[in-house]
């Protein structure tokens, strides 16, 4: 009788760190996903954590070490150290529940090493809590209290960890018989869990408190706290904890009311069977065997013993299957590691062969970009300060701009060819560098083209030849030019302009307007979003709009974007840079057409820029 109550006392401590039971379908779906090939490391690690949590307190809990090893093996460089901390904690809790205390201590010490390496006091505090539990089960109560108090001192703002430690300290004081020191720790936990409606943990603490009152031989408080524990477990809708409380109630009333004790234990057995919790089923069956033997019902007691034997055999078979699966995974992991090393060696050799050529290319391009950027910035600052340029200076600036753009077109063509040839290149670093080079040169060329057109419009030298035309071909051409940029962010561009819709416009200017508006929309749009280009007839005008789902603008920002004196630039969602010149150019060209341009935007809700053209 006393031995059984001690077992239940350990069960209550055990479940204080466990998650709720999840359904079998959830476990199966997680296992199916984890068995797929070519998954990213982050998905493998996170899925391993989820499946380990899912199997806790189920008949498949013996598979937890296997799936924890899956997550721990894939992270060979410690990139996901917080995920490794969670997996070590799950492993540690599993091992001490299984009675493998040395293995549990090993996992908690690995947690502690992660915390000390990363200087994370919360991880260290959780490792101390686990080590305290290991020493508690080894009956080394002084060492257990020492670790629990260390955990409490490092818990910081982690209130949930604190209340778990309070509960564990209370359990330790109960174990050594210092009952006058126990209730204050349980009451701290109860106060927190009541305030936060944590009914599952509240039920556990009430159960622990009931065990104290049992030792104090206070039957009234014993039954009161067990009833409070049962009520909290039902509110939490936790069948595992509810079954545990019914088992304790059965043990409490077994001497005076064996019939009622059997009723409580049968209800606990029903709940445990419902969720296939074999360990709990075996413990309840063991005590039912004891009660039915006392009542003289030997046939029923024998039936209980037979079911215990069957469950023990099933668990032993499942453990052997789990070990086979684990060995198979270890073999696959070693094979994958060998292939990765071989592939990495080949990659390094290819990188060495191209290293000198890439370095020379980057130096030349960097010098060209710095020179072009310096010229561009100097020119733009001159325009911002509204300095009057004489006719001679205008001709000089125009000559420089054309002399730069002509050779730069050749450089841009070469970068395009390099980028196209790198698409099928086996070296990802080479592909990334070629893509970055082409993207940077394209952006600089666009900025140079905007600057040249703007200077021409400011001096009245721009050619303006409007005529009635169909709008849609211009829109499709601009979308085609930006497909590569949109694809990098996985953006979808929707052309909602009705085919056949006409307006009076200069084709080159409309192309420039739409190119700048669409480029800005791509720049400020988050990945996997959409951009819409639409047009509608309103009276004697056609309104064209470009709408994105991007970061939006504040009212203060809106006042400055079309002002050449106050024009500002904002980094895009991938830190794309700009000058703000494109929108100013758009406004000038729309004004030349006799139209108006306006912006509607709110921060984090997207932006719509629309302009009008004569119908």
N, C-alpha and C positions, 0 to 999 in steps of 0.2 A: 504493500500500500504506500509506504513512504517513498520507495524507489520510484513508483509510478508518478507520484506528485513531483519528485525531483526532475523526472523526465519532462513533465509539462512545464515546469519552471524554465528549463532550458529551451523548450519550444517557444515560449513567450519571448525570451531574449533573442532567439534566432530570427523570428519574423519581424523584429523591430527594424531591420535593414532591408527588407524585401519589397519588391514592387507587387502590384496586384496581378492576379492570374489573368492571362489573355486567352482568347479562344484558339481552338485547334486550327481553324482556317487561317488565322493570322500567322501562326507558326509555319504552316505549310507554304504560304505565299512568300514569307521571308526566306525560307530555305530554298525555294525554287529560284528566287532572284539571285541569291548568293552563289548558286551553282552555275550561273551563266558565265561564259568566257568573255575576256577582253573588257571587263568592267574597270572603271577608274579606281585608283587606290582609295580615294575619299569615300566612294560609294561602298566599297568592300568593308572598310573600317566601320562606317556608320551602320551598315546592315548587320555586321557581326554583333555590334552593341545591341541593336534592336532585337535580334533573335535570342541573344543571351538573356535579355530582360524578359522576353516572351516565354521562355521555357522554365523560368523560376516557378517553383511550386506546382509543376506539372509532371506527368509521367515521363516526359522527355528531358527532365532537368539533368540527367546524367550526360547529355550531349553538350552541356554548357562548356566544359573544358575544350572540346573540339572546336567549337565555333569561336571561342575566345582566342584560341591559337591562330585561327584564320585571320582575325583582325590584327593580332600582334605581329604575325609573321610578315604581312604585306608592308608594314611601316618599318623599313630597315634603317631609315635615317632619322627617326624621331620627329618627323614633321608634325604628326598628329599626337603630340604628347598628352593633351587633355583626354583624347579618346583612349589612349593606352592606360591612363590613370583609371578611367571608368572600367575598362576590361580587367585590370588587375584587382580592382575592388570587387567586381562580380565574382572573379575566380577565388579571391580570398574568402568571401562570404560562403561560396559553394563548398570550399574545402573544409571550413570549420564546422559547417552543418553536417558534412559527411564524416566528421571525426578525424580528418587528416590535418591535424593542427600544425605539423611542421611545414606542410605544403602551404597552408593558409598564411603562416608567418612569413614564408618566402615571398608570397605575392604582396603582402602589406609592406615588406621591406623594399620591394621594387617600386611600389608607390612612393615610399618615403624618399628613395633615391631620385626619382623624377622631380619631386617637390623641392628637394635641396639643390638639384642641378639648375632648375628653372627659377629658384628663389620664390616659390609659390607656397605661402604659408597655409592656404586652404587645403592644398593637396597633402601637405605634411600633417595637418590636423586630422584629416580623414584617415591617414595611415596610422597615426597614434591611436585613433579610436578602434581600428581593426586589430592592432597589436594588443590593445588593452583587452579586447574580447578573447583573443587567443590565450593570454595569460589567465584570464578569468576561468576559462574552461580547463586550464591546467591546474586550477586551484591555487595559483600564485597571486593571491588577492592584493598583496602590497604592490607588486609590479603592475598589476592591472590598474589599481587606483592611480599609480604614478603616471601611466600613459594616458589614462582618461583625463587627469588634471592638466597634462601637457596639451592635450587636444583642446580642452576648454580654453586654455590661455591663448591658443592660436586661432580659434574659431572666428574671431573678428565679428563681422556682421552676418555671418551664416547662422541665423537663428535656428534653422531646422537641425543643423549639426549639433548646436548647443543642447537642444532639448533631447536629442538622441543620447548625447553624452550624459546629461542629467539622469536619464532613465538607466543607463548602464552603470553609473556610479551608485544609484539606488540599489540595483541588483547586486552589486558587489558588497555593499554594506549589509544587505540582507543575508548574503552567503556567509559572511564572517560573524553574523549575529549582532551587529551594532544597529539594532532596530531603531534606536532613538535618533540616528543620523539619516534614516532612509526617507521618511515621508516628505521632508522638505524638498528633496530632489524630485520625487514623483509629483508633488504639488506644483512645482515650477513647470514641469512638462504639461500637466493637465491644464494649467492656466493658458499656456500658449496654444495648445491644440483646441481648446474651447473657443478662444478668440478667433482662430483661423478656420474653424469648422473641419479640422482634420480628424474625422471620426475614426478612421482605421487606427491611427497611432494613439488616439484617445482610448480606444478599446484596449490596446496593448498595455498602456500605463495603468488603467483601472485593474486589469488582470494582475499585473505585478503588485499593485497595492493590496489587492485581495490576498495574495500569498503572504504578504507581511502580516496582515490581520489574522491569517490562519496560524502563523507562528506565535502571534500574541494571544491566540485562543479567544479572539473577539469575534464570535459567530455572527453577530448582528452586522458589524462593519464588513465582514467577509462576504456575506450574502448581498449586502447593499452594493459593494463595488463590483461583484460579479454581474449583478443585474445591470448596473451602469455600463459595464463592459459589453454585455450582450446587446443592449440597446444601441450603443455606439457602432458596434460591428454591423448590425442590421441597417443602420442609417448609412454606413459606408458601402453597403451592398457588397460586402467582402465575404464570400462563402468560406474561405480558408480560416479567417479569424473567427467567424461565427462558429464554425465547427470546433475550433480550439476552445472557445468559451463554453460551449455545450459539454465538451469533454471534461473541463474543469468542474462544471456544475455537477456532472455525474460523479466525479471523484469525491466531491464535498459531501453529497447526500447518500453515498453508497452504504455507509454503515447503518444509518437510521431508516433510509427509504430506498432499498435496493430496486424496487419496481420503478420509482421515479428516476433513479440513476440510470437504469437500462433505457428508459424513455429518452433521457437526455443524450445518452451515447448513441442510440439509434438515429436520432436526428443529426448528430455530428457525423455519423457514418454515411447518412444519405447525402449530405453536402460534400463530403470528401469524395464519394464515388462519382458525384455529378461532374467533378472537375478532375477525376483520375489522379488524385494526389495519393500515390501509393504509400509513401512514408506515413502520412497521417492515417490512412486506412488501416495499415498494419498495426499502428499503436492503439487505435480505437478497438480493433478486433481483439488485440491482446488483452485489453482491460475487460471487454465484454466476455471473453473466455473466463477471466477470473470471477466475474459476478455470476455468470450462469453456473459455474462449478459450485460456488457457494450455495446457490439455490437448489443444487441437485439436478439440474437439467444437463446431464452429461452429453446427450445426443447433440444438443444445440452447441455446447462448448466444443465438441469434436468438429462440427461443421465450421465453426470459426477458425479452429486450428488448421483445418484443411485449406481454407481460403488464404490464410497467412502463408502456408507453404507454397501455394500456387503463385501468389504475388512475389514471394522471394525468388522463385525460379524465373519469373518474367523479368524481374529487375536484373538478375544475374546475366540473362541472355542479352538484354539491351545494353548492358555495360560492355559485354564482349563485342557486340556490333559497333559500339561507339569507338572502341580501341582500334578495330580494323579500319574504320573510316578515318581515324586520326592518322594512322600509319600511311594510308594511301595519300592523304593530303600532304604529309611531310615529304613523301617521295616526289609528288608533283611540284612542291615548292622548291626542292633542291634542283629538279630538272629545269624549272623556269629560271632559277638563279644562274645556272650554268649557261643557258641560252642568252640571258641578259648580258653576262660578262663577255661572251663571245661577240655579241652584236656591238657592245660598247667599244671593244677593241677595234673592230672594223671602222666604226665611226670616227674614232680618234685618228686613225691612219688617214682617212679621207680629209679630215679637218687639217691635218699637218700639210697635206699636199696643196691645199688651197689657201693656206694661211697668208703666205706672202702676197699672192695676187689680190686677195681681199683687202689686206692692209693698205697696199698701194692705191687701190681703187677708192677706198674710204678716205684716204688723205686728200686725193685730188678732188673728190666730190665735196668734202668738208670745206676745203679752201674756197671752192666755187660758191658754195652755199653761204659761207660767211661773208664773202665779198658782195654777193647779190643782196643778202639781207641788210648789210650795212648801207648799201646804196638806197634800198627801198625805205628803210627807216629814216634816213636823212631827208629823202624826198617828202615822205609823209609828214614829218615834223614841220617842214617848210610850209606845206599846205595848211596844217592846223593853225599855225601862227598868222595865216592870211597875209603872207608877204607878197607884195606885188612884184611880179616877174616881168621884166622888159621883154620886148619882142625877140631880142637877140638871145636872152636866156631861155625863152620858150623854144626857139629853134634848137638851141644847144641841148636842152633837156630831151626834146623829141628825138634828136639824133642819137643821144646816149641810149634812150629807151629802146629804139629800134635796133641799134647795134648790139644791145644785150639780148633782146628777144630772139634775134635771128640765130646766133650761135647756140643760145640756150635751147632752142627747139631741137637742134641736133643732139644736145646732151639728153634732153627729155626722151627723144626717140631711142637713143642707146639704152637708157634706163628701162624703157618699156620692153625692149627686146630682151634685156637681161632678166627682167621680171618674168616674162613669158617662158623663157628657157629654164628658169629656176623652179617652175611649178612641179615638174616631175623629178626634181633633184632629190636624191635620197637624204641629204643632210638638212634637217629642220632649221639649223642655225643659218645656213646659206639662204634658204627660202625666206626666212624672216628678215634677213639683212637686205635682200633684193627687194622685198615688198616695202620695207621701210624707206629705202632709197627712192624707189619710184614714187611712193606716196609723198615724200617730202619735196621732191622736184616738181611734182604736179601741183602741189599747194603753192610753191613759190611762183611757178609759172602763172597760175590763176591770179595770184596777188599782183604780179607784174602786169598782167593783161588788164586787171581792174584799174590799176594806177594809171596806165596809159590812156584808157578810155575816159577815166575821170578827168585827167588833165586836159584832154581834148574837149570834153563837155564844158569845163570851167572856162576855157578860152574861146568857146563858141566855134571850134573847128570840127566838131563831130558831124558826120554825114547823117542827115535825117530824111529818110525816104519812105514815108508811110503809104500803105495801100491796103485795100480790102483783101483779106486773106483768111484761110481756115486756120484756126488756132491749134487744133489737135496735133498736126505733124511736128510743130515746134515743141510741144509738150513731150511727145514720144522721144524726140531726139535728145532732149535734156535728160529724161529719165534713163535713156540708154547710156549716156555719158557717165551717169552716177551709179550704175548698177554695181560696179566693183566696190565702191565705197559703202553702199548700202549692205552688200553681202557680208562685208567684214563685221558688221554689227547685227546681222540677221534681221534687217529691216525690210518691211514690205511697203512698196510705193504703189498707191492706188491712183490710176488715172481716171477720174470721174468727169472729165470734160466731154461733153456730147460731141460726137463726130459730126462735122458739117457746120458747127457754130463758127461764125465769122466776126471779124472786127477790123477796124482800121489801125494798122500798126506797122512799125519798122521791124522787119524780121530779125535783124541782128540785135537790135535793142531788146526786143522781147526775149530773145534767146539769152542775153546777158542777165536780164531781170530774173527769169526763171532759174537760170543756172545758180545765181547767188542765193536766191531764196531756198532752193532745194538743198544746196550745199550747207546752208545754215541749219535747215531742219534736220539733216543727217547728223551734223556736228552736235546738236543739243538733244538728240533723241537717245533714250536708253536702249540697250540691246533688246531684241525681240519685240519691238513696238512697230507702229504703222505710221505712214505719212500719206496725206490725201491732197491731191491737186484737183480742184473743182472750178467750174465756171457757170455763171448764170447771167441771163439778160435782165436788166433792170431799167425800164424806160428806154432811153436812147444810149445806154451804156452797157458794156459787158464787164462784170466783176469777176476777176480771177483770184482764187485764194489758195494758199499753201498752208496746210494745217499739220502740226506735229503733236506728239504726246510726250514732249520733252520736259525740260526743267523749268520752262517759263521764265518770266521777267517780272520784277517789281515795278511799281508806278514810277519810282525815281529813275530806274533804268530806261523805261519807255520814253521819258522826256529827253534822253540824251542820244538815242541811237541814230537819229537822222540829222544830228547837229555836227557839222564838220569841226566846230571848235571844241565840243564836249564829247565827241564820239569815243566810245569805249569798246573794249574787247573783253570777252569772257571765255574762259576755257570750256571746251566741250566735255561730254560725259567720259571721254577717254583722254582728257587733257589736250584736245586739239586746240592749237592756238589760232589767232586771227587778228585783224586790225580794226574791224568795224567799217572799213572803206566800202565793202560790197553793198551794204544797205543804203549808204549815202549815194552811191552810184545809181542804185535802183530808183531812189526818189527823184534824182535828176532826170532820168530817162522817162519815168512815168509823167513828170511835170511837162516834159517836151511834148508828150502825146496829149496834153490837156487833161490828164486824169489826176486821181488822188490815190495816195497810198496810206493805209492805216494798219495798226497792230492791235490785236486783242490778246491779252496774255495774263495769266496768273501764275505765281510761283508754284512749281510741282504739278501744274495742271495742263501744261502745254501752251502752244502759241499758234495763232492764226494771223498771217500777214496777207492782206488783200489789196488789190489795186484795180483801177477802172481804166477801160479803153473805150473810145467811141465805137458805137455799134455800126 
